[in-house]
Amino acid sequence: MRFDKEALGCGLTLYSQLENSKAELVFTAYIMETEDNQTVSGKERKVEFCVLDREDREVVLISIPAQQVCTVRSLLIYPHLWQSVEDPYLYRVRALLLDGEEILDEVTAYHAFRAMDRETWDGFRLNEKPFHLKGIRYEADALKQETGGDQLKTDLKLIRELGANTVCLSGSLDWPDFYQICEELGLLIWYDGEKNGSAEIPLFAGKEEYALLTEDHLRRRDMFFYYKACWTQDPFVYLCGHARSYEGERLATVQVYSNQKKIALYVDGVLFEIKESSPCFIYDNVPLEKAQTIISAQAGDCYMAITIKKSQRM
């Protein structure tokens, strides 16, 4: 006997329902017969279900006789709730197939205790608190075929970096690692077919003006930092325009994205102007008198500088 890795949840599922500071649990294990079904110890084979917290402490432990489909209910008092990007707390769930004391097989999964429901027609609640969806449209299935899991992990971390809390998919994805990584990062998974009223933008697509990454996934585009300024609180400033070409221009418009309230712009180290206009700061008539001009933006300890080079017309 062994766990059926081709079954739902790779052989192990846990469903939970929250009510009055407790979680009602339903464990299910799927077991398949093998050529050798004789017990080694002479004792009845059983399945042991266990829920462990982040410190690997057993908070739930229960066992039942082994059969093709093993289902058992239990209870967890005061579970640590999964709170999206603020606190993406996961429990580890383990099922052991035992013959006496001998472990014949083992399967593990991760579980988030949470309750989400619709508050109004355009809003939701997570664990009974208002939750605003900040969604990124992501073609994960196509990415899997092209670049594999390593790029997926990198992209999901970038989604988390810019302050999104939701990944929007165009359809279901048969790839368990995707869902686990999202859970670990605190990202809710939503499907594009469900109208949710959230801000939804593409992560990458080189020809789309508002894409956040270049088509090769290697560089953040300016719009990445616009949404980061809108959605995050970690202080930063970002100067746009370092990739554009300036052909003999003597004056330029410089744009800064930041989640800070006040930004000082400097030209070759000399203060040009201070603006208060978060998240987008626009400075007009910035002088470009030299072939190379250093533009810098500062807000407290946050600082960024770029060098603007003027190309000469032929």
C-alpha positions, 0 to 999 in steps of 0.5 A, a space after each residue: 500500500 502507498 499514497 496515491 500521488 495521482 489522486 486529488 492533492 497528490 494523495 492528501 487533502 485538508 479542508 477547513 471551516 472557521 467559526 468562533 475562533 476554531 477551525 473544523 478540519 476534514 482530512 482525506 487520504 487516498 491510498 492505492 494497493 500494491 503487489 505486497 499488501 501483507 503487514 510486516 508487524 501483523 498489526 492493522 495498517 493505519 493512516 496518521 494525520 498531523 498538523 504542525 505549526 511553523 515551529 514544527 509543533 504538533 497541534 493536531 494528531 489523529 489516526 484511523 485504519 487504512 483503507 482506499 479513501 480515509 476521511 476523518 474530522 478534527 478540530 483546531 482551537 485558535 488557529 493562526 490565520 493566513 492574512 495575505 501579504 501581511 502575515 502569510 502563515 501556513 501550517 504543514 500537514 502530514 499523513 503517514 501510512 503506518 504498519 505498526 511503527 514502520 512508516 510505509 509512505 508519507 505525503 505532506 502539504 501546506 494549509 492556510 486557515 482563512 475565511 473570505 467572503 463578499 462584503 458588497 458587490 465590489 468588495 471582499 472580507 478576509 477573516 472578517 476584515 475588509 480586503 481590497 484586491 490588488 491584482 496582477 494578470 499573469 499567464 502562468 501556464 504559458 510561462 511554465 512551458 517556456 521557462 519553467 519553475 525558476 522563472 515562475 518563482 522570480 516573477 511571483 516574488 516581483 509581484 509581491 515586491 510591487 505590493 500586489 496581493 492577488 494573482 489573476 489567472 485566465 484559467 485553472 493551472 495544473 501545477 501544485 507548486 504555483 499554488 504553494 508559492 502563492 500561499 507562501 508569499 501571501 498572494 490570493 489566486 483569482 480567475 479572470 472570468 470572475 469580475 472582481 473590480 480590482 486593479 488588474 494589470 499585466 505583469 509582462 508583454 513587451 508591446 503593451 504600454 502598461 506591462 510591468 516587466 520586459 518581455 524577457 522578464 529580466 527588467 522592471 519597466 517604469 510602470 512597475 514602480 508606479 504600482 509599487 508607489 501606489 501599493 507599498 509602504 517601504 520607502 523608495 524613489 524611482 527616476 523614470 526616463 533613463 532608457 529614453 533618448 534625448 536628441 539635442 533637447 535643452 529642456 526636459 520633463 522628468 518624472 519620479 514615482 515614489 510612495 513618499 510625500 515630498 521629493 527633491 529633484 537635483 540637477 548636477 547636484 544643485 536643487 532644482 525643485 521640491 514637489 509634493 505629489 505622491 505617487 507621481 511627481 512631474 518636473 517640467 523644464 529641467 535643463 539639459 545644458 551639457 552632453 551629460 547631465 546627472 539628475 537625482 531625486 531624494 526623499 529622506 534616506 531614499 535616493 536615486 540618480 541617473 545620467 542623461 546623455 544627449 545624442 547629437 543629431 547627424 
